[in-house]
Amino acid sequence: MLRWALVATLLSLTPLHAQEPFAAELVPLTEWKAVYGRIEARDRIPARARLGGTMTSLTITEGAQVDAGQVLAEVIDEKLAFQLAALDAQLQALNSQLENAQTELTRGEELLQRGVTTVQRLDGLRTQVDVMTNQIESVRAERRVVEQQSAEGAVLAPIGGRVLDVPVAAGAVVMPGEVIAMIGGGGFFLRLAVPERHASTLSEGAVIQIEEGGALKEGRLARVYPQIENGRVIADVEVAGLSDAFVDARVLVRLPIRERDALLVPASYVTTQSGLDFIWVGAGEDVAHRTVLLGQHHMIDGVDMVEIVAGVTAGESVVQHHD
């Protein structure tokens, strides 16, 4: 029984059918550094109140999508209505005075034709009509200014994007220039804080791997900032179709930090027996069963390749073992 067991073991270590020789060669591999990036809006612009007063309505909340120029809130200053009423009263009084001055001017022209009045008196009447006309235009211009102030009670979105923060509520008293909402727009990108020891490995245009929602995406290193803050280099990554559902959310990012040569063979060429990894090395009848130490797996052109740390040297041929 022991002899038959020994024969069976030897047969298991003999390639019954070997094919598809593969030349093990050194392949350049990129080493990746895993860091976390933060989703940020390219532009963060506050929507400010242009008019001081009471905010009577607020139509947006955090997370809402808005368009540029959209009305976000209404601010009313009740004093403006009283100013408009006062200006309207002045216009009515000035119009009445203008009508009276024009009547006097017409009468003066008739009297001058009859020689009853003087040219000097008529010039005074014309001047009075001109003064009243200019006063009316001045009050009308002042009224337009107040009307414009009333129209500025509408708080408009400066850009299209997502509402990030609304620090006020309807009914609040606001001052001119006070922030009503913070709008994030202009596209979204990833901002990274990379340890400064990797600063020399970062180059604009490099391809970056991003894990988002369980899917692997690729981005491009768009900008590397020259100033180091708290021992970290700040960099921006552009990613097509980056989700803006949660601004300032952290996303796992892999940065290329260096390249090295690795010996790769297809993972299907490796067999595992009793917890050890083996590979068939050689060609033709001269094939040896060799123990190897494996490294990481890499997908290259859709093929699962495994790194051989020890057991095979570059240039050797490996074959696939089929029982």
Secondary structure, DSSP 8 states (H G I E B T S, - for coil): -HHHHHHHHHHHTS-SEEEEEEE-EEEEEEEEEEEEEEEEEEEEEEEE-SS-EEEEEE---TT-EE-TT-EEEEEE-HHHHHHHHHHHHHHHHHHHHHHHHHHHHHHHHHHHHTTSS-HHHHHHHHHHHHHHHHHHHHHHHHHHHHHHHHHTTEEE-SSSEEEEE----TT-EE-TT-EEEEEEEEEEEEEEEEEGGGGGG--TT-EEEEEETTEEEEEEEEEEEEEEETTEEEEEEEETT---SSTT-EEEEEEEEEEEEEEEEEGGGEEEETTEEEEEEEETTEEEEEEEEEEEEEEETTEEEEEEEES--TT-EEEEEE-
